[in-house]
């Protein structure tokens, strides 16, 4: 193992990508689509935009999030949005992603590193977290180029997923030749841990903690509870210890109607999951109260589900656990 670690760390500082170039210049359409997907206003003189925030990662470092930075003091700190023609800062990675065709421009050094880990049994990979530094706004029409280096390869780590190594790459992103941002991206290459095979009828149990225990207590009583900030009145879901709008820790639980629409969805065919018979639908539901939650969609064949389709809350029992699901209704039926 020591020999492997030494061979892996020998790749630190070597290039991962040289002369990378974005497929397209920064454009307004992509900015608009991204903002709509994230549920935030697009660029404009007075839009709240996207500011610095805090992120959560699986790996050994901080992440980068999207949202207002509460800053010092008791109240919220306004975050200026991107100006006209500017991309939100958190879109930095968007312009360097390779798409479904796969990564292009990877160096021989990076491919050798991956092959070495494959031979060591670390054949699985999961992205864990990223860190971003913003040096200047990206504007429509900017031509994006980038270079990446293998910044670090961690010693062997054991995680819930398995045992392996974290690889961090550092990408310098340029707009028209000017350094615009730095993007650190961390992945875990690991050998999957062996897990027991669950019975077909056994669904994974939800993780219940002190922050969401009230929600699951409500579900047990067939009530769908969301939070409402008692300082600013903002309703939120999932349950959190503080308000993302004003930062107040004060809140009350209110019962949602259970009525809503399909905001987005995915139909799962593979891989198989314990307690689920594929194909099955997982929906992002926008409730009448304005918050969104993820749950199973039932009552309609997965292939007939459409965005905007009305849904109503139901409860199902799995083992000893009550679970909220949503029954979808085809219009006119």
C-alpha positions as CSV (number, residue, x, y, z in Angstrom):
1,X,0.0,0.0,0.0
2,X,2.8,2.4,0.8
3,X,4.3,1.7,-2.6
4,X,1.0,2.5,-4.3
5,X,0.6,5.7,-2.3
6,X,4.1,6.9,-3.4
7,X,3.3,6.1,-7.0
8,X,0.0,8.0,-6.8
9,X,1.5,11.1,-5.2
10,X,4.1,11.2,-7.9
11,X,1.4,12.5,-10.2
12,X,0.8,15.6,-8.1
13,X,1.6,18.7,-10.0
14,X,1.3,17.1,-13.4
15,X,-1.2,18.4,-15.9
16,X,-4.6,16.9,-16.2
17,X,-5.9,19.0,-19.1
18,X,-3.9,21.2,-21.4
19,X,-5.4,23.8,-23.8
20,X,-9.0,23.0,-23.0
21,X,-11.6,25.1,-24.8
22,X,-15.3,25.5,-24.1
23,X,-17.6,24.2,-26.9
24,X,-19.4,27.5,-27.1
25,X,-18.9,31.0,-25.9
26,X,-20.8,32.2,-22.9
27,X,-24.3,32.8,-24.1
28,X,-27.6,34.2,-22.7
29,X,-29.6,31.1,-23.5
30,X,-27.5,28.8,-21.3
31,X,-27.5,31.4,-18.5
32,X,-31.3,31.6,-18.7
33,X,-31.7,27.8,-18.7
34,X,-29.3,27.4,-15.7
35,X,-31.1,30.1,-13.7
36,X,-34.5,28.6,-14.3
37,X,-33.2,25.1,-13.3
38,X,-31.8,26.6,-10.1
39,X,-35.0,28.5,-9.4
40,X,-33.3,31.9,-9.3
41,X,-33.8,35.1,-11.3
42,X,-31.7,35.6,-14.3
43,X,-29.1,38.4,-14.6
44,X,-30.3,42.0,-14.4
45,X,-29.6,45.3,-12.7
46,X,-31.6,44.4,-9.6
47,X,-31.8,40.6,-9.5
48,X,-30.6,38.8,-6.3
49,X,-28.4,36.5,-8.5
50,X,-26.1,34.0,-7.0
51,X,-23.6,34.8,-4.3
52,X,-21.1,33.0,-2.1
53,X,-22.5,30.4,0.1
54,X,-21.5,27.2,2.0
55,X,-21.6,23.7,0.5
56,X,-21.6,20.2,1.7
57,X,-19.3,17.5,0.3
58,X,-18.5,13.9,1.0
59,X,-14.8,14.4,0.7
60,X,-12.1,16.1,2.8
61,X,-12.8,19.7,1.9
62,X,-15.3,22.5,1.9
63,X,-17.8,22.8,-1.0
64,X,-19.2,25.8,-2.8
65,X,-22.9,26.5,-2.7
66,X,-25.4,28.8,-4.2
67,X,-27.3,31.4,-2.3
68,X,-26.9,34.6,-0.2
69,X,-24.1,34.8,2.3
70,X,-25.7,35.8,5.6
71,X,-22.6,37.7,6.6
72,X,-22.1,39.3,10.0
73,X,-25.0,40.7,12.1
74,X,-28.5,39.7,12.8
75,X,-30.1,40.4,9.4
76,X,-29.6,39.3,5.9
77,X,-26.9,40.9,3.7
78,X,-28.2,41.7,0.2
79,X,-26.1,40.0,-2.5
80,X,-25.9,41.8,-5.8
81,X,-26.9,39.8,-8.7
82,X,-25.0,39.5,-12.0
83,X,-25.3,42.5,-14.2
84,X,-26.8,42.5,-17.7
85,X,-25.1,40.0,-19.9
86,X,-23.2,38.4,-16.9
87,X,-23.3,34.8,-15.9
88,X,-23.9,33.9,-12.2
89,X,-20.5,33.2,-10.7
90,X,-21.5,29.7,-9.6
91,X,-21.9,28.8,-13.4
92,X,-18.1,28.7,-13.6
93,X,-17.9,25.0,-14.1
94,X,-20.7,24.9,-16.7
95,X,-18.5,26.3,-19.4
96,X,-15.8,23.6,-19.1
97,X,-18.0,20.5,-18.8
98,X,-17.6,18.0,-21.5
99,X,-21.2,16.8,-21.9
100,X,-22.5,13.3,-22.6
101,X,-19.8,12.6,-25.2
102,X,-17.2,12.2,-22.4
103,X,-14.1,14.1,-21.3
104,X,-11.8,15.3,-24.0
105,X,-8.3,16.7,-23.8
106,X,-7.2,14.7,-20.8
107,X,-3.5,14.3,-20.6
108,X,-1.6,11.0,-20.6
109,X,-0.6,11.6,-17.0
110,X,-4.2,11.8,-15.8
111,X,-5.1,8.6,-17.8
112,X,-2.1,6.8,-16.3
113,X,-3.2,7.8,-12.8
114,X,-6.7,6.5,-13.4
115,X,-5.3,3.2,-14.9
116,X,-3.1,2.8,-11.8
117,X,-6.1,3.1,-9.5
118,X,-8.2,0.8,-11.7
119,X,-5.5,-1.9,-11.3
120,X,-5.6,-1.4,-7.6
121,X,-9.3,-2.2,-7.6
122,X,-10.5,1.4,-7.3
123,X,-12.8,1.1,-10.3
124,X,-15.8,3.2,-9.0
125,X,-15.9,6.9,-8.9
126,X,-18.0,9.6,-7.3
127,X,-17.7,13.3,-7.3
128,X,-17.5,14.7,-3.7
129,X,-17.2,18.4,-3.7
130,X,-15.7,21.5,-5.3
131,X,-14.3,24.9,-4.4
132,X,-14.4,27.9,-6.6
133,X,-12.7,31.3,-6.7
134,X,-14.2,34.1,-8.8
135,X,-11.8,36.7,-10.2
136,X,-14.0,38.4,-12.8
137,X,-17.5,38.0,-14.2
138,X,-18.1,35.9,-17.2
139,X,-20.0,37.8,-19.9
140,X,-21.9,36.8,-23.0
141,X,-19.6,36.3,-25.9
142,X,-16.6,35.4,-23.7
143,X,-14.4,32.6,-25.2
144,X,-13.5,30.2,-22.4
145,X,-10.2,28.3,-22.3
146,X,-8.8,26.3,-19.4
147,X,-5.9,24.2,-18.1
148,X,-6.0,21.7,-15.2
149,X,-3.4,20.2,-12.9
150,X,-3.5,17.2,-10.6
151,X,-3.3,19.1,-7.3
152,X,-3.3,16.3,-4.8
153,X,-4.0,12.5,-4.4
154,X,-4.9,11.6,-0.8
155,X,-3.6,8.7,1.2
156,X,-5.9,5.6,1.2
157,X,-9.2,6.5,2.9
158,X,-12.1,4.3,4.1
159,X,-15.5,5.7,3.5
160,X,-19.1,4.3,3.7
161,X,-18.9,3.8,-0.1
162,X,-15.6,1.9,0.0
163,X,-11.9,2.3,0.3
164,X,-9.9,4.5,-2.1
165,X,-8.2,7.8,-2.8
166,X,-9.5,11.4,-3.3
167,X,-8.1,13.1,-6.4
168,X,-8.3,16.9,-6.5
169,X,-7.8,18.8,-9.8
170,X,-7.2,22.6,-10.0
171,X,-8.5,24.2,-13.1
172,X,-7.7,27.8,-14.2
173,X,-10.5,29.2,-16.3
174,X,-9.8,32.1,-18.6
175,X,-12.2,34.4,-20.5
176,X,-10.6,35.8,-23.7
177,X,-7.2,34.9,-22.2
178,X,-7.8,36.7,-18.9
179,X,-7.9,34.6,-15.7
180,X,-11.6,34.6,-14.6
181,X,-11.8,31.8,-11.9
182,X,-10.2,28.8,-10.3
183,X,-12.2,25.6,-9.9
184,X,-11.1,22.8,-7.6
185,X,-12.9,19.5,-8.2
186,X,-12.6,16.4,-6.0
187,X,-13.5,12.9,-6.8
188,X,-13.2,9.6,-4.9
189,X,-11.9,6.7,-6.8
190,X,-12.7,3.6,-4.7
191,X,-13.2,-0.1,-4.4
192,X,-16.9,-0.5,-3.5
193,X,-17.6,-1.9,-0.1
194,X,-19.5,-5.2,0.1
195,X,-23.0,-4.7,1.3
196,X,-25.6,-7.2,2.3
197,X,-28.4,-7.9,-0.2
198,X,-31.7,-6.6,1.0
199,X,-34.9,-8.5,0.5
200,X,-37.0,-7.3,-2.5
201,X,-39.7,-5.8,-0.2
202,X,-37.2,-3.9,2.0
203,X,-36.9,-0.2,1.3
204,X,-34.1,1.9,2.7
205,X,-35.2,3.7,5.9
206,X,-35.0,7.5,6.0
207,X,-32.3,9.1,8.0
208,X,-34.0,10.8,10.9
209,X,-32.1,13.4,13.0
210,X,-32.8,16.3,15.3
211,X,-33.4,18.7,12.4
212,X,-36.0,16.6,10.6
213,X,-37.5,14.5,13.4
214,X,-40.6,16.8,13.5
215,X,-41.3,16.1,9.9
216,X,-41.3,12.3,10.3
217,X,-43.4,12.6,13.4
218,X,-46.0,14.4,11.3
219,X,-45.7,11.7,8.6
220,X,-46.4,9.0,11.2
221,X,-49.7,10.9,11.9
222,X,-50.4,11.3,8.1
223,X,-49.6,15.0,8.2
224,X,-47.2,16.7,5.8
225,X,-45.5,19.4,7.8
226,X,-43.3,22.2,6.4
227,X,-41.5,25.0,8.3
228,X,-42.5,28.7,8.4
229,X,-40.0,31.3,9.6
230,X,-41.7,33.3,12.4
231,X,-39.4,36.3,11.7
232,X,-40.0,36.8,7.9
233,X,-42.9,34.4,7.2
234,X,-40.9,32.4,4.5
235,X,-42.0,28.8,4.2
236,X,-39.4,26.2,3.5
237,X,-38.7,22.5,2.9
238,X,-36.7,20.4,3.6
239,X,-36.5,21.1,7.3
240,X,-33.5,23.2,8.3
241,X,-32.4,24.7,11.6
242,X,-32.5,28.3,10.3
243,X,-34.1,30.4,7.6
244,X,-32.2,30.8,4.4
245,X,-34.0,34.1,3.7
246,X,-33.3,36.1,6.8
247,X,-31.1,33.8,8.9
248,X,-33.5,33.5,11.9
249,X,-33.5,30.3,13.9
250,X,-37.1,30.8,14.9
251,X,-39.8,28.8,13.1
252,X,-43.1,26.9,13.4
253,X,-44.4,23.8,11.7
254,X,-47.4,24.2,9.5
255,X,-49.4,21.5,7.7
256,X,-49.3,21.6,3.9
257,X,-52.4,20.8,1.9
258,X,-50.7,18.0,0.0
259,X,-51.8,19.4,-3.4
260,X,-49.2,20.3,-6.0
261,X,-47.8,19.7,-9.5
262,X,-44.9,17.9,-11.0
263,X,-42.1,20.4,-11.3
264,X,-39.6,17.8,-12.7
265,X,-39.2,14.0,-12.7
266,X,-37.0,11.1,-13.6
267,X,-38.0,7.5,-14.5
268,X,-35.6,5.0,-12.9
269,X,-34.9,1.8,-14.9
270,X,-31.4,0.9,-13.6
271,X,-29.7,0.2,-11.3
272,X,-32.2,-1.9,-9.2
273,X,-33.0,-0.6,-5.8
274,X,-34.3,-2.6,-2.8
275,X,-38.0,-2.3,-2.4
276,X,-38.6,-0.7,-5.8
277,X,-39.8,-2.4,-9.0
278,X,-38.5,-0.7,-12.1
279,X,-39.5,1.3,-13.9
280,X,-40.6,3.7,-11.3
281,X,-40.9,7.5,-11.2
282,X,-39.3,9.9,-8.8
283,X,-40.7,13.4,-8.9
284,X,-39.8,16.9,-7.7
285,X,-43.2,18.2,-6.5
286,X,-44.0,21.9,-6.2
287,X,-46.6,22.1,-3.5
288,X,-49.4,24.7,-3.4
289,X,-47.5,26.4,-0.6
290,X,-44.6,27.1,-3.0
291,X,-42.0,24.7,-1.6
292,X,-40.7,21.6,-3.4
293,X,-40.0,18.1,-2.2
294,X,-38.9,14.8,-3.8
295,X,-41.0,11.7,-3.5
296,X,-42.3,8.8,-5.5
297,X,-45.0,9.4,-8.1
298,X,-47.8,6.7,-8.3
299,X,-51.1,6.2,-10.0
300,X,-49.9,6.9,-13.6
301,X,-47.7,4.8,-15.8
302,X,-44.1,6.4,-15.7
303,X,-44.2,7.0,-19.4
304,X,-47.3,9.1,-19.1
305,X,-46.1,11.5,-16.5
306,X,-45.7,15.1,-17.6
307,X,-44.3,18.3,-16.1
308,X,-47.2,20.4,-14.7
309,X,-49.4,17.3,-14.0
310,X,-51.5,17.7,-10.8
311,X,-50.7,15.5,-7.8
312,X,-52.1,14.8,-4.4
313,X,-50.5,13.5,-1.3
314,X,-50.9,9.9,-0.1
315,X,-49.2,7.8,2.6
316,X,-47.9,4.3,2.2
317,X,-46.4,1.9,4.7
318,X,-43.1,0.2,4.2
319,X,-42.3,-2.1,7.1
320,X,-42.7,0.0,10.2
321,X,-42.3,3.3,8.4
322,X,-45.0,5.6,6.9
323,X,-43.8,7.3,3.8
324,X,-45.3,10.3,1.8
325,X,-45.9,9.7,-1.9
326,X,-47.8,11.6,-4.5
327,X,-50.6,10.3,-6.8
328,X,-50.5,11.9,-10.2
329,X,-53.7,12.6,-12.2
330,X,-53.9,12.9,-15.9
331,X,-55.9,15.9,-17.0
332,X,-59.4,15.1,-18.0
333,X,-59.6,11.9,-15.9
